[in-house]
Amino acid sequence: CPPDQLVLQVPARALLEGDTVTLRCRGWQFMSVTSVSFYREEKEVLVLGNGTELSLSPLQLNHSGRY
């Protein structure tokens, strides 16, 4: 689906090194999304498992950036 119909769900709290964080991509309203590609600083990130989630664990300083 078009990028403007996607919603990226992120935690609404401060994150610390060692935490687990999961980024989730969902369709807007009733749009179904089965697989997405995640990018960090414009480079594709390899995702294992669920095609709509990216989990970072344990969270490290080198995970910071623009996703």
N, C-alpha and C positions, 0 to 999 in steps of 0.2 A: 504494500500500500504506500501511497505517497508519504514522504517524511513529515508533512504537516498534519498527518492523521495519526502520528505516533506520540505516545506519552512516555517519558523516561521517569520512572519512580526511583527516588533516592532518599536515603535517611534524612530526617529533619532535625538531626542533632549533630553535635560536634563529634568527630571521629578521632580516635587515638591509635597510635601504633599498637599492633597486637589484636585490635578489634577484628571482627568479621563484618564485611559490608557486601551487600548484594544489590546490584543495579538491575532493575527490571524494566523491560520495554513492553508496553501494552498498546493496543489499538484504542483510538479515541472512540468513545461511546460504544457502538456495537460492532466496530471493526475487529475482525479476528486476525491475530498475528501468531504464526507458528514458528517463525525463524527470523532472526535479525543478525546483523553484523555489528559488533561493537568496535569503536575506534578510540584510540588514545593518541592525542597529538597527531591526528590524521593518518595513523598507522593502524591497520587492523589488528585486533587482539584475538588470539585463539581462545575460543570458548569450548569448554568441555561440558557435556551433559545437556541440560535444558537449553534449547535454542533461543530463548527469550530472556535469559538471566546471565549475569556475569558476577561471579562471587570472587572476592579478594580476601584471602585468609592465609596467614595472619596479615593484616594490613601493615604495610611498610612505607616509609617515606618515599621510596622510589615508585610507589603506585600513584603519587600525586600527579596532577595534570588535567588537561581538558579532555573529557570523554564525550 
